[in-house]
Amino acid sequence: MISASKLIRSMIFGASALLIGCAQNPVTKQSELHLVSQNKEVAIGNEHYPLAQQMSGGKYVIDPELTTYVQSVGQRLAKVSERNSLPFEFVVLNDSTPNAWALPGGKISINRGLLIHLQSEAELAAVLGHEITHATARHGAKSMERQMAWAAGLGLVQAILITKSDNETAQSIGMAGAAATIGLLSQKYGRDAEREADHYGIDTMVKAGYDPKAAVQLQETFVRLMDNKNSSWLEGLFSSHPPSQERAKANAVYAQTFPQTNLTMGKEVYQKKIALLKKRQPAYDAYDEGRKKLDKKDYSSALSFAEKAIKTEPKEALFYALKADVYAAENNPTEAVKWYTQAINRDSSYFYYYLQRGLSYEKLKQHDQSKQDLKQSQKLLPTEVAQNALNRLTRIK
């Protein structure tokens, strides 16, 4: 067996081998030190994108046409970006928090909770153009490079895990991967990176034919919401992309440098594309209120809001999961299993439903069903809760 010290030295050497030296940033054209190659960026994005989606609410599956629309706008922008060879992907996530994020390698998401607040296709292009710039200007990669110990730290994790049994190693590697995904999602860009994403994001949207005034309107809206201390925005987009009057003014000045001919705002088409989302919004509002009531242990009110949401939009799996969560909190695993099953029947791609149904099956001593659900949950997103439950079930004779 390789010793931990030898493995650490090997991984540090491997990290050093990633050093490409000074290279030109593809967006800013400035010379900078590259420690993470493009192939590595893409590999990081590919590895963490599915986990990040699971951590952020899962895919918004009940309106595939909306996702197709967002992807079409995203790809239109990506084609004219400075790194159009990146394998860009765009996804809509099922979360009410207004947010959007980008992982290295061009893996981008936007929450339905942000889409509902946008007014035009050009505003959507401004958001996606901003996130595309984070990817093309290597902001995520540079954040890792600033830490300098990124690759070596990964080697240290592997060195620690090598002393464990094969089963434990596999479990821990999965957990370590999930932890790394959390780190990528929670990173905050500096002011320079945000200004670059604004500036070059406007360049990208104009190249794609969108009116840059939308980027100005968007930033001004964000500033107003920030001033009003809107809690959902503070928890979402503003935590990683804090707006400022300075950024809004800079956008306005830069937008004026472009000729205002044949550029699209796209208000009507955008409103048409989000019409179903707007129609469903009262159901999501009821769901969000139900979540708050559940957190306060007001189970009767939480159940009432869940039922209201289901009645308004019976296709949405989240609403059935809320109802199941209420029964689980009331220690009624039979009813919880019933409603988690309803959620899975509507969306079989989200880890949470399997995790919670597996835990409910465990309480019912239906161990085979519990193991099956917990393993499926772990495939989608490794969690300590599911692994601990599987360990408990393994010890049962």
CORCORJO-V516235 format. One record per pair of residues at least 12 apart in sequence whose C-alpha atoms are under 7 Angstrom apart, sorted by the first residue. I is the first residue (numbers start at 1). J is the second residue. D is the distance in whole Angstrom. If there is no record, write none. Layout:
i:I j:J d:D
i:I j:J d:D
This chain:
i:4 j:159 d:5
i:4 j:160 d:7
i:7 j:159 d:6
i:8 j:155 d:6
i:8 j:156 d:6
i:8 j:159 d:6
i:11 j:152 d:6
i:11 j:155 d:5
i:12 j:152 d:5
i:15 j:151 d:5
i:15 j:152 d:6
i:18 j:35 d:6
i:18 j:36 d:6
i:18 j:37 d:7
i:19 j:34 d:6
i:19 j:35 d:4
i:19 j:36 d:7
i:20 j:34 d:5
i:20 j:35 d:6
i:21 j:33 d:5
i:21 j:34 d:6
i:22 j:34 d:6
i:25 j:137 d:7
i:26 j:82 d:6
i:26 j:83 d:7
i:26 j:137 d:6
i:27 j:82 d:6
i:27 j:136 d:7
i:27 j:137 d:5
i:35 j:145 d:6
i:36 j:141 d:6
i:41 j:104 d:5
i:41 j:105 d:5
i:41 j:141 d:7
i:42 j:104 d:6
i:42 j:105 d:4
i:44 j:104 d:7
i:45 j:103 d:6
i:45 j:104 d:5
i:45 j:105 d:5
i:45 j:107 d:6
i:48 j:181 d:6
i:49 j:107 d:6
i:51 j:178 d:7
i:51 j:181 d:7
i:51 j:381 d:6
i:52 j:181 d:6
i:53 j:93 d:7
i:54 j:350 d:6
i:54 j:351 d:7
i:54 j:381 d:7
i:56 j:93 d:7
i:56 j:95 d:7
i:57 j:93 d:6
i:57 j:94 d:5
i:57 j:95 d:5
i:58 j:93 d:6
i:58 j:94 d:6
i:58 j:350 d:6
i:59 j:92 d:6
i:59 j:93 d:4
i:59 j:94 d:6
i:60 j:92 d:6
i:60 j:93 d:5
i:60 j:94 d:4
i:62 j:315 d:7
i:62 j:316 d:7
i:66 j:273 d:6
i:66 j:274 d:7
i:67 j:91 d:6
i:67 j:92 d:6
i:71 j:90 d:5
i:71 j:91 d:7
i:73 j:125 d:7
i:74 j:90 d:7
i:74 j:128 d:6
i:76 j:208 d:6
i:77 j:129 d:7
i:77 j:204 d:6
i:77 j:205 d:6
i:77 j:208 d:6
i:80 j:204 d:6
i:80 j:207 d:6
i:80 j:208 d:6
i:81 j:204 d:6
i:82 j:136 d:7
i:83 j:136 d:6
i:86 j:105 d:6
i:86 j:106 d:6
i:87 j:105 d:7
i:87 j:106 d:6
i:88 j:106 d:4
i:88 j:107 d:6
i:89 j:106 d:6
i:89 j:107 d:5
i:89 j:108 d:6
i:90 j:107 d:6
i:90 j:108 d:5
i:90 j:109 d:5
i:91 j:108 d:7
i:91 j:109 d:5
i:91 j:110 d:6
i:92 j:109 d:6
i:92 j:110 d:5
i:92 j:111 d:6
i:92 j:112 d:6
i:93 j:109 d:7
i:93 j:110 d:6
i:93 j:111 d:5
i:93 j:112 d:6
i:94 j:111 d:6
i:94 j:112 d:6
i:95 j:111 d:6
i:95 j:112 d:6
i:95 j:113 d:6
i:96 j:111 d:7
i:96 j:112 d:6
i:96 j:113 d:4
i:97 j:111 d:7
i:97 j:113 d:5
i:97 j:114 d:7
i:97 j:232 d:6
i:97 j:233 d:7
i:97 j:236 d:6
i:98 j:111 d:6
i:98 j:113 d:4
i:98 j:114 d:4
i:98 j:232 d:7
i:98 j:233 d:6
i:98 j:236 d:5
i:98 j:237 d:6
i:99 j:111 d:6
i:99 j:114 d:6
i:99 j:236 d:5
i:99 j:237 d:4
i:100 j:237 d:6
i:101 j:131 d:6
i:102 j:131 d:6
i:102 j:134 d:7
i:102 j:135 d:6
i:103 j:135 d:7
i:103 j:140 d:7
i:104 j:135 d:5
i:104 j:140 d:6
i:104 j:141 d:6
i:105 j:135 d:6
i:106 j:132 d:7
i:106 j:135 d:5
i:108 j:131 d:7
i:116 j:278 d:7
i:119 j:267 d:6
i:120 j:265 d:6
i:120 j:266 d:5
i:120 j:267 d:4
i:120 j:270 d:5
i:120 j:271 d:7
i:121 j:265 d:6
i:121 j:266 d:5
i:121 j:267 d:6
i:121 j:270 d:5
i:122 j:210 d:5
i:122 j:211 d:6
i:122 j:214 d:6
i:122 j:264 d:7
i:122 j:265 d:5
i:122 j:266 d:6
i:123 j:214 d:5
i:123 j:215 d:6
i:123 j:218 d:6
i:125 j:205 d:6
i:126 j:201 d:7
i:126 j:202 d:7
i:126 j:205 d:6
i:126 j:214 d:7
i:126 j:215 d:5
i:129 j:201 d:4
i:129 j:202 d:7
i:129 j:204 d:6
i:129 j:205 d:6
i:130 j:197 d:5
i:130 j:198 d:6
i:130 j:201 d:5
i:133 j:197 d:5
i:133 j:200 d:6
i:133 j:201 d:6
i:134 j:197 d:6
i:139 j:193 d:7
i:174 j:382 d:6
i:175 j:382 d:6
i:175 j:383 d:6
i:178 j:382 d:6
i:188 j:240 d:5
i:189 j:240 d:7
i:195 j:247 d:7
i:202 j:215 d:7
i:209 j:263 d:5
i:209 j:264 d:6
i:210 j:263 d:5
i:210 j:264 d:5
i:210 j:265 d:6
i:211 j:263 d:5
i:211 j:264 d:5
i:211 j:265 d:6
i:212 j:255 d:5
i:213 j:255 d:6
i:215 j:251 d:7
i:216 j:248 d:6
i:216 j:251 d:6
i:216 j:252 d:5
i:219 j:243 d:7
i:219 j:248 d:5
i:220 j:248 d:6
i:222 j:243 d:6
i:223 j:243 d:6
i:223 j:244 d:6
i:223 j:245 d:6
i:280 j:313 d:7
i:283 j:309 d:4
i:283 j:312 d:6
i:283 j:313 d:6
i:284 j:309 d:7
i:286 j:305 d:5
i:286 j:306 d:7
i:286 j:308 d:7
i:286 j:309 d:6
i:287 j:305 d:6
i:287 j:306 d:6
i:287 j:309 d:6
i:287 j:319 d:6
i:289 j:305 d:7
i:290 j:302 d:4
i:290 j:303 d:7
i:290 j:305 d:5
i:290 j:306 d:6
i:294 j:326 d:7
i:299 j:326 d:6
i:302 j:326 d:7
i:303 j:323 d:6
i:303 j:326 d:6
i:306 j:319 d:6
i:306 j:322 d:6
i:306 j:323 d:6
i:315 j:346 d:7
i:316 j:346 d:7
i:317 j:343 d:4
i:317 j:344 d:7
i:317 j:346 d:5
i:317 j:347 d:6
i:318 j:343 d:7
i:320 j:339 d:6
i:320 j:340 d:7
i:320 j:342 d:6
i:320 j:343 d:5
i:321 j:339 d:6
i:321 j:340 d:5
i:321 j:343 d:6
i:321 j:353 d:7
i:323 j:339 d:7
i:324 j:336 d:4
i:324 j:339 d:5
i:324 j:340 d:6
i:333 j:360 d:5
i:333 j:363 d:7
i:333 j:364 d:7
i:336 j:360 d:7
i:337 j:357 d:5
i:337 j:360 d:6
i:337 j:361 d:7
i:340 j:353 d:6
i:340 j:357 d:6
i:351 j:377 d:5
i:351 j:380 d:5
i:351 j:381 d:6
i:352 j:377 d:7
i:354 j:373 d:5
i:354 j:374 d:6
i:354 j:376 d:7
i:354 j:377 d:5
i:355 j:373 d:6
i:355 j:374 d:5
i:355 j:377 d:5
i:355 j:386 d:6
i:357 j:373 d:7
i:358 j:370 d:4
i:358 j:371 d:7
i:358 j:373 d:5
i:358 j:374 d:5
i:367 j:393 d:7
i:371 j:390 d:6
i:374 j:386 d:6
i:374 j:390 d:7
